[in-house]
């Protein structure tokens, strides 16, 4: 009950007029940088830290964390409307969000994303307030070994993203995994596939890849038949259809728990819960064939998951001072700059600060919902802009966005290359989603596995010695066996046909 | 607010263009005639970036012209530093120089070395601290070393990446005390500290600022700092030398310009840097981030960089990296 009282007293801090104002500024900036491709909440938070120097600490952190979760709302918009993810967490939303927009349902996609985000955001903040501290100690149990097994389990989900042809899906997987090996070897520091290009030493940025694969390739395809491009149907409503409400609700609930859980684990980022949620929804769906053709659960689940991730990720930060994701690491820097060391002592010494920030996240999520629901219809009108005008604008925005990734033309070039790659892949019908998922998971898995092996003096034994890891491996085996069994049973003839 | 990121991008790209092309037109008159760019070879938000931003603010009021910070991440700092090393030697493009500069050649990350730059001055020192879980069975460095000697290869020491400064810090201790650690690389210091808190590893040798939260939370304890003097943030913690280990190891940061920059320009820049490094804003920030303010003027900084180059190359050659 202590935490409930704390949360209530936090509202007395969060609801003062100047903190409300800072919260509003934060979520608005977050929303905007989320919309702009390339510039994500991480960069925005970093750039705005110096501006908070003269502010009271609680207002500063309220504003900066507003940017963080606000970005998750904004990223959706460009994914849905122009197939160009605003930031990494919304990459997967392109798949079904953009399809929905093509069907004239951009409003529904944005509406359901906003509502899911709000629900995920609020529930995870409540989780943070009520059960945060004990969960933080659980999060510490995830070392490299446990991380590897968890990612391995995540990789089984990729099967769900493969589309019609397993062979094409495997090709996509291999592309993703190969791309993940570019850069410095995580253990020995050896440079791999860098061809003396200093820009390749730290690998390729996920958002740059996604902007090319999804956004640019769509423009290239669209330009082929510019005249024939059909005007999208009139936007009707930002509510899902009646028969969609039930699956959407479940997608939101699952996304909430998944995002919150992944958020707890240090070393993850907000793209992971979104990707996993998408795969999970496809597995749970009664109509998996609808995915990739405008399935509303494919928008609702991931968009909820990346928001509830934010609340979950605040737990290790506030209770132990652990930055579990890149943006949180920058927030940690801001804490320290304002003379606050996150950790259990912070709750005792500065309860007004901690609970004020937590309460402000509830307030901020409310603001974002009210900003996004009416705006959904307004934003959706962008989908009605004629392609002749829209494509050049998107192209310019993407180029500027890619430039901001490292303030260099290099990333613009990388994006253009992946635009062409994406175009070719669409032509020969290779699915994009497995590339993105394996790219994200592959790099982390490799690092975690090598660390685990090194920690056990060159042995794999850690993977089965750790109870968490063993559980994950058993689950992986069950899912794999189950899928293979189901595949053989259901499609005895289908596989043979596909091989033709 | 909306325009801020776009605006800063445009500004910085303009600044770079101007810095590259316009030096002849503006050769006359006292330096600086226009804005000065500080290139940070890492992403925004890190300690290096923040250091450069606060220094930029301080230098701006001294120089009377805008000082713009541009992030050029990539290549473990090589992209940004190479850009400055190749820029016109007119003082308008300044680089933040991290300790990593002296390791680049040995790690085959770039061709940069101490002679690639003219130095404006050092501003900071980044202390390393040998840190273990609070319930570890050793309370002094001597006990820790004794344990490591009894269990060769069993003590897992987390660092911030293969060939990173804190990896070399652990190796320096290892070589100095003739023990054998099992080095576990992480992506930066924070994940290594997290793994230490979860007891997945036995120790870390990262910046003391990175372990402060863990120490305050009662999960970690610092056995010793590797600086020559005690760390003001942890006055009770002894130095390595006090603990009987003859070892000094610090990271550092400073500023430099392209080789061949004229003397008067150097003088103006280093005077401005000295002022900027002595402001209260800067001192407070550096201390709060677990670093130490350490100013060296150009005449002291260059020999220091040279000696560090020798020191690190010697260590790196003993470390058998990449195998």
Interface residues (C-beta under 8 A of the other chain):
Chain A: X25 X28 X29 X32 X33 X36 X39 X42 X43 X44 X45 X46 X47 X49 X50 X53 X140 X141 X142 X143 X144 X145 X184 X185 X186 X187 X188 X189 X190 X191 X198 X199 X201 X202 X266 X267 X316 X320 X321 X322 X323 X329 X330 X332 X333 X336 X337 X339 X341 X342 X343 X344 X345 X400 X403 X404 X406 X407 X408 X410 X447 X451 X454 X455 X457
Chain B: X1 X2 X4 X5 X6 X8 X9 X12 X13 X43 X44 X45 X46 X47 X49 X50 X53 X54 X57 X70 X71 X72 X73 X74 X75 X76 X78 X79 X82 X107 X108 X109 X110 X153 X154 X156 X161 X162 X163 X182 X183 X184 X185 X186 X187 X188 X190 X191 X193 X194 X195 X197 X198 X199 X200 X201 X209 X212 X213 X214 X216 X217 X218 X219 X281 X285 X288 X289 X290 X321 X322 X323
